[in-house]
């Protein structure tokens, strides 16, 4: 919340200064910046109503929309300012009625186009709403809050701002030539637009070449599901062999935690092995989880990065028989819940035999180790576990007249334990559990000497067994000797003619340590084995593509066995498939909305051309910054398309206004027929004389986004790849709109003039009414 508050204040100050510099009118500044708090307030009200919490992504949606909030107001206010300045130059003093009428006409002039452009930005975010899985849960709050802000901005632009325009449009208004900043920009831009209109084919060809250059750049860029989010902590997940005892694994964990704590950047470390008392955490004893809390980065050694820290810890924690794995706590839980893979990537092998699955997994681990970028490789061992196997000899049990259930109860009590009662302490409950101590439970020889009571013939009732854990030499506590050769032991109590005898468990059952699977994993009704791995030093997409080819070439799968890539790759493929379906649909919807704005298919197509040219700058910037294509980057491009279309709509509106004034004057008989020179002059006027609102809108959008690129802390590594294509694309789309759009406009109007179909645009209903 503090970050958002600071961003709102900074944006309000910057927007206010920009409007003041370009318009030199304090009341106009108030009319523009009032939209920021009102739109954000409306967004928070909608968040409350829809149950969206304040988090990194939901507030990030407001942050990336801040620069766009004021675009509609800037265009409306600047247009009214310009029309008032022209009226004051023509008439001198204006009355209150004149100010109100000019404000209303100015709002009619650009209001519909601005409203449609904001609506297009909202529609362009439709694919984000339709994302599934992790990407949907992550970016849907961002899409909602950005939509809330833009919807609030659109409502304010057609209600509050026009009303304020009628109230605050007062004072002295300066024309564009009287403003030194605007005059300087026009001085720079006018020769450029005249040159490109004189060399139209070369200009279009140059832009097409710039667009074609992006193709090899895109092919060379990597891909990943999501840029890694720095959680501020680490999760160390080493794996031992399945045969390791819990005592040995506990010792290894203590040694590792001590080594980790010795690193200066580590604040705390907490290790855990085994599973909790819940079936939702099927963690074997061989898997250790150590959560490492790091100190704030300003307390780290100079020059040390998180990757350096992982490399240093990994080098210090090389223990024979232990495979290291590194991840982060939150993403680890998300991966395990969604895909069952605790690392970023996993190769799942499905089949019918556990031995074959283990052999294929180990072979795949060896093969994948040769692929550059593979890290933390570990093939899950489906065999290798050790189990205490007690097979009861039913004939022997029957020979001594013992119930099999009694023998099983005795084994359960001695090895597993039995709850005898509960200790109550206030609201707390503690079970009283009785079983042999660990040194007896882990001793096969001692378990073989476990005495089973056998009731003999006598007159007195049977006594309770007094045998305890067997002592060394086969003696039992309580003074009853165990028999090693199967002979019966007898005792008398209170002189009664009754006898109770005992027999070692080894005479009634076969006790041995048997190998077996430590944990049987299945998925889709098939047995499964997994090779866990992470990718370091390269992008995930190229790694998986290369690893697939290597596995397909070198791994021989028996009939009935299949390989499937999982983890974040599974999420990446799902998100890519969804975006490939939705993006063409969204482009079609945007084109239809542009048609309703311009009332002309050709002009709608010209505005749509700003979308691919916006792609140029976005690709250039993320390429030079070294980002990979990810869901975050594509969400940035989706947001960029709406901004690019808005800029194109503003340019087309002003180009039409300049030409429509000439056509309107000719229709009223105030001038002669329109010629080719008039089209050329109208194109120059609409481009140069309307440069100010375009620079203001693009400038505020860029200023609202650029601080994200140098931000630090939690969430910055996700927001930066999202903002980068928007920044780069805004720059190139603006260049395209300022240079190529006027060229295409002049081509269209000259063609219409030659065919005799040149007329006032359908967007100029406000002019026809006047």
Order of alpha helices (4+ residues) and beta strands (2+ residues): alpha-alpha-alpha-alpha-alpha-alpha-alpha-alpha-alpha-alpha-beta-beta-alpha-beta-beta-alpha-beta-beta-alpha-beta-alpha-beta-beta-alpha-alpha-beta-beta-alpha-alpha-beta-beta-beta-beta-beta-alpha-beta-alpha-alpha-alpha-alpha-alpha-alpha-alpha
